[in-house]
Amino acid sequence: MKTIFSSMTCLTLAVGVLSGCANMSETQQGVAKGAGIGALAGVVLGAATGGSKGAAQGAVLGGALGAGGGYLWSKKMQEQKAAMERATAGTGVAVSQTADNRLKLDIPSDVSFDTGRSAIKSNFAPILNQFATSLNQNPVTTVTIIGHTDSTGSDAVNNPLSVDRADAARDYLVSRGVARTRIMTDGRGSREPVADNSTAQGRDKNRRVEIYVAEQVAAK
């Protein structure tokens, strides 16, 4: 057991150091984080099944799986990220690379939708136009759109509203030539807040749409 805890402590420290290195690219930091998370999970699972030897083996396997994440961050993905950063500059839309190598657009309510509505706002349309263009230029990618609400109102209202918002963004992209089969949508209602729902500013942040773009690693 002492060996297991020692391995977990070392792995945790290593992930923190690697992901915080200033000279590492965003991709390298994401891979380091993914590898560390996978390795820690492998330690726990391996220890449960094979003691300290299983923990060590689990760390290696988990680290490899965590680093890959199932997604590829290619030059085209980097170019798409740069294009979206230019297109959304000054709009409040956050563009980032996730730890599992997906492109993420976090679109706040003042850009995307009015309170209680699922109609695309006029200042959201140009962003989706540019996004659709980049998707059509990278046809191997897939898209996941997730809608969120604040905690105002009941789940009976918020849950379908969050789905409607995601579907509205999907339908707009489809109208701009993106294949519907590439896009998955989901709604989380108010279940995943990123800010305090007791304040107006927090509720504004929680009413949002998240769009993820992924390029699958080719099967060998």
C-alpha positions as CSV (number, residue, x, y, z in Angstrom):
1,M,0.0,0.0,0.0
2,K,2.9,2.3,0.8
3,T,4.3,1.7,-2.7
4,I,1.0,2.6,-4.3
5,F,0.6,5.9,-2.4
6,S,4.2,6.7,-3.3
7,S,3.6,6.1,-7.0
8,M,0.4,8.2,-6.9
9,T,2.3,11.1,-5.2
10,C,5.1,11.0,-7.7
11,L,2.7,10.9,-10.6
12,T,0.7,13.8,-9.3
13,L,3.8,16.0,-8.8
14,A,5.1,15.1,-12.3
15,V,1.8,16.1,-13.9
16,G,1.8,19.4,-12.1
17,V,5.4,20.2,-13.1
18,L,5.0,19.1,-16.7
19,S,1.7,20.8,-17.4
20,G,3.0,24.0,-15.9
21,C,6.3,24.3,-17.8
22,A,6.4,27.6,-19.6
23,N,8.3,26.2,-22.6
24,M,5.7,23.5,-23.4
25,S,3.2,24.0,-26.1
26,E,-0.5,23.9,-25.3
27,T,-0.7,20.5,-26.9
28,Q,2.2,19.2,-24.9
29,Q,0.6,20.5,-21.7
30,G,-2.7,18.8,-22.6
31,V,-0.9,15.5,-23.3
32,A,0.9,15.7,-20.0
33,K,-2.2,16.3,-18.1
34,G,-4.1,13.5,-19.9
35,A,-1.2,11.1,-19.3
36,G,-1.1,11.9,-15.6
37,I,-4.8,11.5,-15.1
38,G,-4.8,8.2,-17.0
39,A,-1.8,7.0,-15.0
40,L,-3.4,7.9,-11.6
41,A,-6.5,6.0,-12.6
42,G,-4.4,3.1,-13.7
43,V,-2.7,3.0,-10.4
44,V,-5.9,2.8,-8.5
45,L,-7.4,0.1,-10.8
46,G,-4.2,-1.9,-11.0
47,A,-3.8,-1.9,-7.2
48,A,-7.3,-3.1,-6.7
49,T,-6.6,-6.1,-9.0
50,G,-2.9,-6.8,-8.6
51,G,-1.3,-5.1,-5.7
52,S,1.8,-2.9,-6.2
53,K,2.7,-4.8,-9.3
54,G,-0.7,-4.2,-10.8
55,A,-0.5,-0.5,-9.8
56,A,2.7,-0.1,-11.7
57,Q,1.3,-1.8,-14.8
58,G,-1.9,0.2,-14.5
59,A,0.1,3.4,-14.4
60,V,1.8,2.7,-17.6
61,L,-1.3,1.6,-19.5
62,G,-3.4,4.4,-18.0
63,G,-0.8,7.0,-18.9
64,A,-0.7,5.8,-22.5
65,L,-4.4,5.9,-22.9
66,G,-4.7,9.3,-21.1
67,A,-2.1,10.9,-23.3
68,G,-3.8,9.8,-26.5
69,G,-7.3,10.7,-25.4
70,G,-8.7,9.1,-28.5
71,Y,-8.3,12.4,-30.4
72,L,-5.6,13.8,-32.7
73,W,-4.5,17.5,-32.5
74,S,-3.2,18.0,-36.0
75,K,-1.8,21.0,-37.8
76,K,-5.3,21.4,-39.3
77,M,-6.8,21.5,-35.8
78,Q,-4.3,24.1,-34.8
79,E,-5.1,26.2,-37.8
80,Q,-8.8,25.9,-37.1
81,K,-8.2,27.1,-33.5
82,A,-6.2,30.1,-34.8
83,A,-9.0,30.9,-37.3
84,M,-11.7,30.8,-34.6
85,E,-9.6,32.9,-32.3
86,R,-9.3,35.6,-35.0
87,A,-13.1,35.3,-35.8
88,T,-14.1,35.7,-32.2
89,A,-11.6,38.3,-31.0
90,G,-13.3,40.8,-28.8
91,T,-16.7,38.9,-28.7
92,G,-16.3,37.2,-25.3
93,V,-16.2,33.7,-26.9
94,A,-13.4,31.6,-25.4
95,V,-11.5,29.3,-27.8
96,S,-9.3,26.6,-26.3
97,Q,-7.7,23.2,-26.7
98,T,-9.0,20.7,-24.2
99,A,-6.8,18.2,-22.3
100,D,-8.1,15.4,-24.6
101,N,-7.2,17.3,-27.8
102,R,-10.6,18.8,-28.8
103,L,-11.2,22.3,-29.9
104,K,-13.6,24.1,-27.6
105,L,-15.7,27.2,-28.2
106,D,-17.4,28.5,-25.0
107,I,-20.1,30.9,-26.1
108,P,-21.7,33.1,-23.4
109,S,-25.4,34.2,-23.3
110,D,-24.7,37.8,-24.4
111,V,-23.4,36.4,-27.7
112,S,-25.6,33.3,-28.2
113,F,-29.2,33.5,-26.9
114,D,-31.5,35.8,-25.1
115,T,-32.9,34.7,-21.7
116,G,-35.5,32.0,-22.1
117,R,-35.0,31.8,-25.9
118,S,-33.4,29.5,-28.3
119,A,-33.3,31.7,-31.4
120,I,-29.8,32.5,-32.7
121,K,-28.9,36.1,-31.9
122,S,-27.6,38.4,-34.7
123,N,-24.1,38.7,-33.2
124,F,-23.9,34.9,-32.9
125,A,-24.5,34.3,-36.6
126,P,-21.2,35.7,-37.9
127,I,-19.3,33.4,-35.5
128,L,-21.3,30.4,-36.7
129,N,-20.7,31.4,-40.3
130,Q,-16.9,31.4,-39.8
131,F,-17.2,28.2,-37.8
132,A,-19.1,26.5,-40.6
133,T,-16.5,27.5,-43.1
134,S,-13.7,26.0,-41.0
135,L,-15.7,22.8,-40.5
136,N,-16.3,22.5,-44.3
137,Q,-12.6,22.9,-44.8
138,N,-11.9,20.1,-42.3
139,P,-14.5,17.4,-43.2
140,V,-12.9,14.7,-41.0
141,T,-13.8,16.4,-37.8
142,T,-16.9,15.8,-35.7
143,V,-18.8,18.3,-33.6
144,T,-20.6,18.1,-30.2
145,I,-22.8,21.0,-29.2
146,I,-23.9,21.2,-25.5
147,G,-26.5,23.8,-24.3
148,H,-26.7,25.0,-20.7
149,T,-29.0,27.2,-18.7
150,D,-28.9,29.0,-15.3
151,S,-30.9,27.8,-12.4
152,T,-33.8,30.1,-12.9
153,G,-36.9,28.1,-13.5
154,S,-37.6,24.4,-13.2
155,D,-35.9,21.5,-14.8
156,A,-39.0,21.0,-16.9
157,V,-38.2,24.3,-18.6
158,N,-34.4,24.4,-18.5
159,N,-33.7,20.9,-19.7
160,P,-35.6,21.2,-23.1
161,L,-34.4,24.8,-23.5
162,S,-30.8,23.7,-23.3
163,V,-31.4,21.0,-25.9
164,D,-33.2,23.5,-28.1
165,R,-30.3,25.9,-28.0
166,A,-27.8,23.2,-29.0
167,D,-30.2,22.1,-31.8
168,A,-30.5,25.7,-33.0
169,A,-26.8,26.0,-33.3
170,R,-26.6,22.7,-35.1
171,D,-29.4,23.6,-37.5
172,Y,-27.6,26.9,-38.4
173,L,-24.4,25.0,-39.2
174,V,-26.3,22.5,-41.3
175,S,-27.9,25.4,-43.2
176,R,-24.3,26.6,-44.0
177,G,-23.4,23.2,-45.6
178,V,-22.1,21.2,-42.6
179,A,-23.3,17.6,-42.7
180,R,-25.9,16.9,-40.0
181,T,-24.3,13.5,-39.5
182,R,-21.1,15.1,-38.2
183,I,-22.9,16.9,-35.3
184,M,-24.2,15.6,-32.0
185,T,-26.2,17.8,-29.6
186,D,-27.0,17.6,-26.0
187,G,-28.6,19.7,-23.2
188,R,-27.5,19.8,-19.6
189,G,-30.1,22.2,-18.3
190,S,-28.7,23.9,-15.1
191,R,-26.8,20.8,-13.9
192,E,-23.3,22.0,-14.8
193,P,-22.8,25.6,-13.7
194,V,-19.5,27.4,-14.1
195,A,-20.4,30.3,-11.9
196,D,-22.6,31.3,-8.9
197,N,-26.3,31.2,-9.8
198,S,-27.1,33.5,-6.9
199,T,-25.7,36.5,-8.8
200,A,-26.8,38.0,-12.2
201,Q,-23.2,37.9,-13.4
202,G,-23.0,34.2,-12.5
203,R,-26.3,33.4,-14.2
204,D,-25.1,35.1,-17.4
205,K,-22.0,32.9,-17.4
206,N,-24.1,29.7,-16.9
207,R,-26.4,30.4,-19.8
208,R,-24.0,29.3,-22.5
209,V,-23.3,26.9,-25.4
210,E,-20.2,24.8,-25.6
211,I,-19.1,23.5,-29.0
212,Y,-16.4,20.8,-29.2
213,V,-14.6,19.8,-32.4
214,A,-12.7,16.5,-32.5
215,E,-10.5,14.8,-35.0
216,Q,-10.5,11.1,-34.4
217,V,-7.2,9.1,-34.3
218,A,-7.1,6.9,-37.3
219,A,-7.5,3.2,-36.5
220,K,-4.4,1.1,-37.1
